[in-house]
């Protein structure tokens, strides 16, 4: 993935404080063959990194805190996870099945909030938890043949922790009715 700077002057503002976070995200996307191409980092306070339409996931860094979340519902296309760090492949298969359920509930779209407890409280992810959780999430996406549409990264103020929100989609199989 190549990074171009979209600035009128020669100074580049890196919106991500962890210097290798963007590089690590790109490395994970490449490792698991998630399509990605040119990314632009506009020189602005928003810190938005976006990809061209249909070129891969849009990645956005938010310096604002994540809005307060309601309690997770059993049904629906939203899933909260404190982290996605697994001890074995059985767990990743189980979480992948759960992802498929959320995608079906959302007619092919799901929203994951990682670093958020089931009660809606933000717990955050350390840098290492962020990387492990994102890698396992990408594995889950590949298992259920879905696509990452958008990644939002929220930094918890003064805590050196992050919240990930990831939008995924999947083309649902057509339903065949038996007579």
Secondary structure, DSSP 4 states (H G I P E B T S, - for coil): --EEEE-SSS------SSTTHHHHHHHHHHHTT-----EEEESSSS-EEEE-TTSS-EEEEESSPPPP-PPPPSSSSEEEES----SSHHHHHHHHHHHHHHHHHTTTEEEEEETB-TTS-B--B-HHHHHHHHHHHHHHHHHTT-EEEEEEEEEETTTTEEEEEEEEE-PPPPP----
